[in-house]
Amino acid sequence: MPVQINIFLLLFGVLQGVFLSVVLLQKKVHEKGYSFLVCYLFVMILQITLKVMSKVWLFTNLQPLYLLSYQFPFLYGPLIYLFAQQFLFRRAFRVGDILHFLPFIIVMIGLIIANQFTEPPLLFQPLFSSVPRLVLELISISLYHFFTWKCWLRYQSQLRNSYSDIKKSQLKWLKQFIIISLVVCSFITIIIFLMFQWYPYNQNIRFGFISLTVFIYWISYCAWNQPQIFSVVRGFADETKDTPVVPSLTFYKRPQKYSNSSLSKEEMRRLVTKLEQLMEQKKVYLDAEITIDKLAEYLHCSKHHLSQVLNAGLQKSFYDFINSNRVEEAKLMLTDSSRAEHKIASIAYDAGFNSLSTFNDVFKKLSGVTPSQYRKLQAAPQSQQQRV
């Protein structure tokens, strides 16, 4: 029974992984930064599939593929690193990137040579010996996840205040993905090693592969709960090219930052008035994909001038300016009697937020209370008046 349960859960992981990959491919997100994520999922799906199949049958009929599965951990690190490069910086695949897969390529060559000899040549033996292979695989996984984390930190340090909550939610998801991937990939590598060492005893350890199933379902849940993570990829690197850096406490550095600006005080006041009218009449902040570039187009001014208007004229970053308007709009919705039955999540999305967690954080930061607390506080005086 335990073995049957294990197979059942692993098959669920395979089916969900295939479904998620098909969804990602149909949305063509692989063209915008997710091709390596799809490959990453494919390796996991293949890893699970081979653990569902009979080991005896595999060793008899698909021995090279079965032996190669022990080397799959060499793929996880390079794939997640290249995914982060493509996702954050829109970096296209280069011929030199093949070098990241050199250990795995060497193993494939070793398997071909091993078919002609009783054992692989001395040069390849560390990759076929269980303990050295485990050490090399863990080093590969750790180093590549470390480099991926460095990419995330570098991009985070360059993060402009011109981003709305969509980009920030994507970075938050990527941070979680890197950490969980490191834990899961290292765990699976150790499980593979122990299964090989203990065979044919203690094979119940194969239950550890359920962690891959859980991981795949977590990615699927994120795709369902926060669709913007997998649907809004464009512009991630483009917006970082020319966006001026907005330092903290910008208003103290106003003379140095905009000393060479061609924007006059009269023009700044005109843009501030026009910006306030735009917020009041068109409510462009309700657009979940609004960026500083789009807002500059509405005002018919340059992105640099708009940044100066926000920071020097209003003492706000683009992110804070947009979200403060969204919070005010959400307050109106929360006190609207016609929306009394609407859920907080519905209010958040209608106000322009694309993440419930971001909405809760921003609302509490600006209002001092959570959205649900605010609704209750506003509803209390109304109920008292009705009783009177």
HELIX and SHEET records of a PDB file:
HELIX    1   1 PRO A    2  GLN A   26  1                                  25    
HELIX    2   2 VAL A   29  GLU A   31  5                                   3    
HELIX    3   3 SER A   35  VAL A   52  1                                  18    
HELIX    4   4 LYS A   55  ASN A   61  1                                   7    
HELIX    5   5 GLN A   63  SER A   69  1                                   7    
HELIX    6   6 PRO A   73  PHE A   89  1                                  17    
HELIX    7   7 VAL A   95  PHE A  101  5                                   7    
HELIX    8   8 LEU A  102  ALA A  114  1                                  13    
HELIX    9   9 LEU A  122  PHE A  124  5                                   3    
HELIX   10  10 GLN A  125  PHE A  128  1                                   4    
HELIX   11  11 SER A  130  SER A  157  1                                  28    
HELIX   12  12 ASP A  165  TRP A  198  1                                  34    
HELIX   13  13 GLN A  203  PHE A  209  5                                   7    
HELIX   14  14 ILE A  210  ASN A  225  1                                  16    
HELIX   15  15 GLN A  228  SER A  231  1                                   4    
HELIX   16  16 ASP A  238  THR A  240  5                                   3    
HELIX   17  17 THR A  250  LYS A  253  5                                   4    
HELIX   18  18 ARG A  254  LYS A  257  1                                   4    
HELIX   19  19 LYS A  265  GLN A  281  1                                  17    
HELIX   20  20 VAL A  284  LEU A  286  5                                   3    
HELIX   21  21 ILE A  292  LEU A  299  1                                   8    
HELIX   22  22 LYS A  303  GLN A  308  1                                   6    
HELIX   23  23 VAL A  309  GLY A  313  3                                   5    
HELIX   24  24 PHE A  318  LEU A  334  1                                  17    
HELIX   25  25 SER A  337  ARG A  339  5                                   3    
HELIX   26  26 ILE A  344  ASP A  350  1                                   7    
HELIX   27  27 LEU A  356  SER A  367  1                                  12    
HELIX   28  28 PRO A  371  ARG A  387  1                                  17    
END                                                                             
